[in-house]
Amino acid sequence: MFIALKEYFSLIPTNRSHRLVYLWAYLTIPVQFILIYNGLYGFFIIFIPVYIFLLIPIQALIVGETKGFLHSMATIQWGIMFFVFGLSHLAYLIVLPGLDSTVSGASLVLFLVILTQANDVFQYISGKLFGKRKIIPKVSPNKTWAGFIGGVILTTILATILGPLLTPFSLLGMLVAGVYISISGFIGDVNISALKRDLNIKDTSQAIPGHGGVLDRVDSLTYTAPLFFHFTRFFYF
């Protein structure tokens, strides 16, 4: 999470006088984990989108520099929302209240991560084999309708295979989870693709040789983690 946020900040040009705000962004990580450890769901869910979002502009205003204020605040808040708030839901899955002896929080995380990563692979393979019609060519030219639909179908099938082993879901829940994860994973992937296209870069870094940066690996999880968490918590715990 720290590496993902640091990688993001290294890509985004912001006003130098506003960069002190980065400190607040990094401090949100240990605070989120403290809230998770203590099971403080109510505060966990509002700490970043309410308190931090209100605090960050105050720090920038103290600096007194208004040039680039909107751009800097928006990019910093966007990064915290996706790469801290979004990904921290993975940790909360592990300690989700109501888990019984038939399933562990770790198994839910494993289920989510496997399906999210498999969905990327399924979409790629389906697109290569059958894809012709582009789905969003201006954002990600290699994404096709065949790849997207193939990913949804295959991910949903995988969900029904792994679901009985790793989750407390009913068959309907497994089917919904498979569709939910595949669609939200696709959106997370193209969301970061749009960011990279805006910055005119291929990879967010070279931290992982041959695979780009950390952001390139967790792009889908920025969407699937919070959405899967709330789906699971609302319907099953």
TAUR-V659427 format. One record per backbone hydrogen bond with DSSP energy under -1.0 kcal/mol. CO is the residue of the C=O (numbers start at 1). NH is the residue of the N-H. Records with the same first field share a line. If there is no record, write none. Layout:
BEGIN
CO: NH + NH
END
This chain:
BEGIN
1: 5
2: 6
3: 7
4: 8
5: 9
6: 10
8: 11 + 12
15: 18
16: 19
18: 21
19: 22
20: 23
21: 25
22: 26
23: 27
26: 29
27: 31
28: 32
29: 33
30: 34
31: 35
32: 36
33: 37
34: 38
35: 40
36: 39
39: 41
40: 44
41: 45
43: 47
46: 50 + 51
47: 52
48: 53
50: 54
51: 55
52: 56
55: 59
56: 60
57: 61
58: 62
59: 63
60: 64
66: 69
68: 72
69: 73
70: 74
71: 75
72: 76
73: 77
74: 78
75: 79
76: 80
77: 81
78: 82
79: 83
80: 84 + 85
81: 86
84: 88
86: 89
87: 90
88: 92
89: 93
93: 96
96: 99
100: 103
104: 108
105: 109
106: 110
107: 111
108: 112
109: 113
110: 114
111: 115
112: 116
113: 117
114: 118
115: 119
116: 120
117: 121
118: 122
119: 123
120: 124
121: 125
122: 126
123: 127
124: 128
125: 129
126: 130
127: 131
133: 145
136: 139 + 140
140: 143
143: 135
144: 148
145: 149
146: 150
147: 151
148: 152
149: 153
150: 154
151: 155
152: 156
153: 157
154: 158
155: 159
156: 160
157: 161
158: 162
159: 163
162: 166
163: 167
170: 174
171: 175
172: 176
173: 177
174: 178
175: 179
176: 180
177: 181
178: 182
179: 183
180: 184
181: 185
182: 186
183: 187
184: 188
185: 189
186: 190
187: 191
188: 192
189: 193
190: 194
191: 195
192: 196
193: 197
194: 198
195: 199
196: 201
208: 211
212: 208
214: 217 + 218
218: 222
220: 223 + 224
221: 225
223: 227
224: 228
225: 229
226: 230
227: 231
228: 232
229: 233
230: 234
231: 235
232: 236
233: 237
END
